[in-house]
Amino acid sequence: SNPEGLRLEHFSNKSGLGKDNIVAIELKVNLNAKVLARTFNYNYDYFRKEFKKYFNVPINDFILTEQVNYATKLISTTSLSIAEVAKQSGFSSTSHFINCFKKQYNITPKKWIVRDVKG
């Protein structure tokens, strides 16, 4: 059952934020799942369990995927270095970013750039 109607829309209604802003906030201030739970006034364990229950993905995996997606946009639309893209996407290190990117796309960010340039 879903006693609180827990959805991203519900999170955003409680906080006054739009659901499209959740990831932007996460990346901009480099929040983690615990801080995100506090942002929406939820206990961390409850937030984590309910998020996975309703979205079929752990919150930390969701955040990581969104960070990589944001980084991909930066790579494709800017001339930032890989290190700067990693930093602006909220990754703690360039190597962690490269590993996450490669896990998601089966290609390194550098090869992605070369592929983009070649069209």
Salt bridges, closest charged atoms under 4 A:
GLU9 OE1 - ARG7 NE 3.52
GLU9 OE2 - LYS19 NZ 3.09
ASP45 OD1 - ARG48 NH2 3.33
GLU50 OE2 - LYS53 NZ 3.72
ASP116 OD1 - ARG115 NH2 3.51
